[in-house]
Amino acid sequence: MKYPNIAKKLSIMAKLDKETRNKLELKNINKEIAWNNIEKIDKKNTKKLKEIISHIGLPTVSMVGKKGSLNAWLIVQHSGMSELNFMKKYLKMMEYNMNDIIPYTYAYLIDRIYMLEKKPQIYGTQFIEKNEKIKPYLIYDIKNVDKRRKQVGLNTFKETKKEIGAV
């Protein structure tokens, strides 16, 4: 690992991301306040990640380790609609470094971007809540989705639906 200090920063950022989101599951919490806190953390994390990228480029496995690379991806994944251009830029960097990233992170990010752009997703990683039920967001060429999922190390679409309780 080339940048252990950056890996540590990414770990702290991802931990804060997860802790803030976990508060949504508490019973006596104001959801609006919780989401406002999440948005603040996402903005801070995205800003810090952009600084890291301007310093070292894409936080790949060889640069920040597997966990560091996963943490960077999590931050991008949660950066939101206002950072769509940043998400696309990050995706391009991933495409140029496919041998030094975790392949399923690419699948999740491209699906998230397509969903935000209201396009069908490719790998079936994105789900939405509709009428109090979890459903997959629209998928391109669903009959071949498991072939694509296998290429990036994901389990079957059916298994994923079962795991998250989707219909």
C-alpha positions in Angstrom: 0.0 0.0 0.0 1.4 3.3 -1.2 -0.6 5.7 1.0 -1.5 4.2 4.4 -2.2 7.7 5.9 -4.8 8.3 3.2 -6.3 4.8 3.7 -6.7 5.8 7.4 -8.4 9.1 6.5 -10.8 7.2 4.1 -11.5 4.7 6.9 -12.5 7.5 9.3 -14.7 9.1 6.6 -16.5 5.9 5.8 -17.0 5.1 9.5 -18.7 8.5 10.0 -20.8 7.9 6.9 -22.0 4.5 8.3 -22.6 5.8 11.8 -24.7 8.7 10.5 -26.8 6.5 8.3 -27.3 3.9 11.1 -29.0 6.6 13.2 -31.9 6.4 10.7 -32.8 3.0 12.1 -33.3 4.3 15.6 -36.9 4.3 16.7 -37.1 7.8 18.4 -35.2 9.8 15.8 -36.4 12.7 13.7 -35.8 11.4 10.2 -35.6 14.9 8.7 -32.8 15.9 11.1 -31.1 12.6 10.5 -31.2 13.1 6.7 -29.9 16.7 7.1 -26.9 15.3 9.1 -26.3 12.6 6.4 -26.3 15.3 3.7 -23.7 17.4 5.7 -21.5 14.3 6.2 -21.8 13.4 2.5 -20.8 16.9 1.4 -17.8 17.0 3.8 -16.7 13.5 2.7 -17.1 14.3 -1.0 -15.0 17.5 -0.6 -12.2 15.6 1.3 -12.3 12.8 -1.3 -11.9 15.3 -4.2 -8.9 16.6 -2.4 -7.4 13.1 -2.0 -8.0 12.5 -5.7 -6.3 15.7 -6.7 -3.3 14.6 -4.7 -3.0 10.9 -5.6 -5.6 10.2 -8.3 -8.1 7.3 -8.0 -7.7 5.6 -4.6 -6.9 2.1 -6.0 -6.2 -1.1 -4.2 -2.5 -0.7 -4.7 -2.5 2.9 -3.4 -4.8 2.6 -0.3 -5.5 -1.1 0.1 -8.7 -3.0 -0.6 -10.5 -1.5 2.4 -9.3 2.0 1.5 -10.5 1.6 -2.1 -13.9 0.3 -0.8 -14.2 3.3 1.6 -13.5 5.8 -1.2 -16.1 4.1 -3.4 -18.7 4.2 -0.5 -18.1 8.0 -0.3 -18.6 8.4 -4.0 -21.7 6.2 -4.0 -23.3 8.4 -1.3 -22.2 11.7 -2.9 -25.7 12.2 -4.4 -27.4 13.8 -7.3 -25.7 17.2 -6.8 -22.3 15.4 -7.4 -23.4 13.5 -10.5 -20.5 14.9 -12.6 -18.0 13.9 -9.9 -19.5 10.4 -9.8 -19.1 10.2 -13.6 -15.5 11.4 -13.4 -14.8 8.8 -10.7 -16.4 6.1 -12.9 -14.2 7.0 -15.8 -11.1 6.8 -13.5 -12.3 3.3 -12.5 -12.7 2.3 -16.1 -9.0 3.2 -16.7 -8.0 1.2 -13.6 -10.1 -1.9 -13.8 -7.2 -4.2 -12.8 -6.6 -2.2 -9.6 -10.2 -1.7 -8.3 -12.8 -4.1 -6.8 -14.9 -4.9 -9.8 -18.3 -4.9 -8.1 -17.8 -1.3 -6.9 -17.8 -0.3 -10.6 -21.1 -2.2 -11.1 -22.7 -0.4 -8.1 -21.5 3.0 -9.2 -22.5 2.7 -12.9 -26.0 1.5 -11.8 -26.3 4.4 -9.3 -25.4 6.9 -12.0 -27.8 5.3 -14.5 -30.6 5.4 -11.9 -30.0 9.1 -11.1 -30.1 9.7 -14.9 -33.4 7.7 -15.1 -31.8 5.1 -17.3 -32.1 1.3 -16.9 -29.3 -0.1 -14.7 -26.9 -2.8 -16.0 -26.1 -5.0 -13.0 -29.3 -4.8 -10.9 -27.6 -3.3 -7.8 -30.1 -0.5 -7.2 -33.4 -0.9 -5.4 -36.1 1.6 -4.6 -38.9 1.7 -2.1 -42.3 1.9 -3.7 -45.6 1.5 -1.8 -43.6 0.4 1.3 -42.0 -2.4 -0.7 -38.4 -2.7 -1.9 -38.2 -3.2 -5.6 -35.4 -3.3 -8.1 -34.9 -0.2 -10.2 -35.4 -0.8 -13.9 -32.8 -3.2 -15.4 -31.5 -3.3 -18.9 -31.7 -6.8 -20.5 -32.8 -8.5 -17.3 -32.4 -12.0 -18.8 -28.6 -11.6 -19.0 -28.2 -9.6 -15.7 -26.7 -12.6 -13.9 -24.0 -13.1 -16.6 -23.0 -9.4 -16.1 -23.2 -9.8 -12.3 -20.9 -12.8 -12.3 -18.3 -10.9 -14.3 -17.9 -8.4 -11.5 -18.1 -10.9 -8.6 -21.7 -10.4 -7.6 -24.1 -13.1 -6.5 -27.2 -13.8 -8.6 -29.9 -11.2 -8.8 -32.4 -13.6 -7.2 -30.1 -14.1 -4.2 -29.7 -10.3 -3.8 -33.4 -9.7 -3.9 -33.9 -12.4 -1.2 -31.1 -10.9 1.0 -32.6 -7.4 1.0 -36.2 -8.6 1.1 -37.2 -7.2 -2.3 -40.2 -8.3 -4.3 
